[in-house]
Amino acid sequence: MKKENLGENSISEIHGLDNLKNLRVLILDSNKISEIKGIENLTHLKEITFHSNYISKIREFPNLPDLREVDLRMNPISSKEIEVVKKILGTNVNVFSLVAHHKI
């Protein structure tokens, strides 16, 4: 499987994806996710979207060597936290997608 769309499923925690080792794109938009956990074994992941969730703080982000794009738009995350994410992910990740907006 190359792409999995789990958007709009009221997911609050990411789990059960360990067997999807060849997954390239993971869409988790419009859920209830507040922490980025459970994707550590998705080592071939290139793109992950968390659009419209409840992520306000990034304590850590798994080392995913193929990752190129992370979408955190429409999460209650501050600009300061976005800078932390940029430092964690490095320059290989599409920084444009890290632009986040506060939920209203």
N, C-alpha and C positions, 0 to 999 in steps of 0.2 A: 504494500500500500504506500502510495506516495503522498496523498493528501487526506487529511481528516478534518471535517467540519463539525465541531461540537458546539457551535454557537447556539444561543437561545435555548439552553437546556437546564437552567437554574443550577449549574455546577458551582459548588463552593470550594471544592478541593480537587486537585488534579491527581488522579490515580488510575491504575489499571492500563497504563499505556506502555509498560515495560516491554511487551512483545512486539511493539511496532518499531523495531530497530531501523527499518529502512524508510521511515516517515520523513518526508522533506518539508511539508507545510502542515502546520497545526493551527486551526482557527478556533479560538475560544472566546469569540466576541459575545457581548451581551449576556454574561453570566453573573455569578456572585463571587468571583474569585478575589481574594484579598492578599494572598501570598503566592509567590511563584515557587512552587515545589512540585515534585513529581515528574519532571521532564529530564532528569539527570541522565537517563539511559538512552535518550533520543539523540544519539551522537551524530546522526546524519541530517538533523533538522537544519533547514536553511532559512525558514521564515516561521515566525510565530506571532499571532495577533491576539491581544488581550483588550481590544477596543471595548469600551463601555463595561468595565468591571468595577471593583472596589479596591484596587491597588493604590495604596497611599505611601508605602515605604518599600524599598528594596533592600533587604538585609544582605542578600547574596544572590548571585545568578550562576547557575551551573555552567561549567566550561563545556561549551558545545562548539567544537572547532569549525564546523561548516556553517554556523549561523551567520546570516548576512542581514537579516531584517527583523526588528522587533517593533511591534505597534502597541503603544501604551496610551493612545489617544482616548479621551473621555474617561479618564480615571482621576480620582482626587489626589493626584501626585504633584508635588511642588517642583519648581524649577531646580531647587537645590537637590532634590532626589534624582531628577533627570541627570544632573551632572554626575552624581554617584554612579548611576547606571552607565553613562558614557565611559567613565573610567574603568568600570568593571568589564564592560564588553570590548573596549578597545576600538581601534580605528577601522577594523575590517567590517564592522556592522554598520548598516545604513542608519546614520544618525538622524536623518530627516524624519524617519518613522518614530523616533523617540520623542518627538514633540507631543506633549500631553496638554490636555485642557481640563479644567476643573469641571466636575459634574455640578449641575445646578439643582 
